């Protein structure tokens, strides 16, 4: 039995699990496999991978974006897994914290009608509260003045980035950013179009509108 360390920091899902799988398959005599990652979603996915193979596992947070996942690879488990054809094992990127089918629609950088300052404060509070829920939306759509929420200077950037790190897909209307002249300052998520906005909402199981 030996030891092996895989540095998967900075790698997007499913690469941490893919690299861990390759390393484990190569440990035909078993041993301790340590995987270094930089986000909690990778820890969750690696833990699921280890559980599926009946490996004993433990994880530890070393720093703000430093995590260590240790799994005890068994000789029998490694050998049997190595004999499997590629693709036999499902590698998923879906975190437990994200609820499939829930879409949050932010069509303004203000919540409700009335005083503008109050509306912006309410929207900031809404996004903060949303980021603290046990179950997060699968997708957040931002359009019209909601496009300002994902751009540089937004007071909600940290909360949105935290949700993105948890697996939430954040999309902002490209036409809206062009209209407001802020396309070059997008700071979180990606760009979308009206076709995708309609399609995502049509397929949504639940839509949240502040």
Secondary structure, 3 states (H helix, E strand, C coil): CEEEEEECCCCCCCHHHHHHHHHHHHCCCCEEEEEEECCHHHHHHHHHHHHHCCCEEEEEEEECCEEEEEEEECHHHHHHHHHCCCCCCCCCCCCCCEEEEEEEEECCCCCCCCCHHHHHHHHHHHHHHHHCCCCEEEEEEECHHHHHHHECCCCCHHHHHHHHHCCCEEEEEHHHHHHHCCHHHECCCEEECHHHHHHHHHHCCEEEEC
